[in-house]
Amino acid sequence: FTETNELKSPMVLNIELSPLGIGDRFEINDLFFVQSRSEILPESLSTLDNLALIRRNKPTMIVELGGHTDNIGSKKANIQLSKSSAESVKDYLVGLGIKEARLKVTGYGSKFPKTKNSDPESRKHNRRVEVKSLKV
């Protein structure tokens, strides 16, 4: 990288991925939303572009996009926000050519926290979208 973070030459990464089995899940890392909204921030788009590439290479796989929130706010509002966030991810992937029928959306709200919701730092880890394999 140069000081401006531009590549001097193309770079190839070979990453070995374990195949997903039915029920397996992973968190979409580097996915960011506007605070308390389901609007995806621009710095998340390369992550979603990579996810779309993986999805194109598995044309029969069906996944659930599960949205999660922290415990701030009402349960009803958190379920709606988590579903809306997962819908935003779905809409972006569909816009990149992934068939809508291969992407299911669920909003879990604050039902399944990764960490305690005791402070702002821990709460941010609970605001996420996970991918769960429904059909391989």
Steps between C-alpha positions, in 0.01 A plus 500: 500500500610853439442774756165570333397133543497432125625165378823511300410176321205259499476274800355148503371341818426130519271438792383152587144506626337216684178399329187609680270227618130549561457709813855638497527875543749782487491869576547750220805687627563865410129567448398840631171687510398855578430510877149370579419462129526227240695714253824326405809720525724523189799340677298175515448461126823316419412241766157450344654487152722212620201324655315527167798346322496203738123467454535496119742208531239299694191538275279250686572619854219672688585708805331692774619853568434541872503851642591564865496808723611598847241531778455879487143592402179302493492134396258581219721780364812281524334215311394741227847660483675163486268378224541826308880477527497146364262615222749771404771235462262286295407792274866580439582137412197477270624816330826315432317213330431254783152351455260629762357151559842389633498759779263474795480776761435476874513769765602368841526833682697460823399136557846347431775731630865408441611694806344671800327828421668670795681784320523663154806295401334166572167607348660572163595131471134404529399718203570272207370297207576129486478260207352157574503219244151359440576292189839411353 
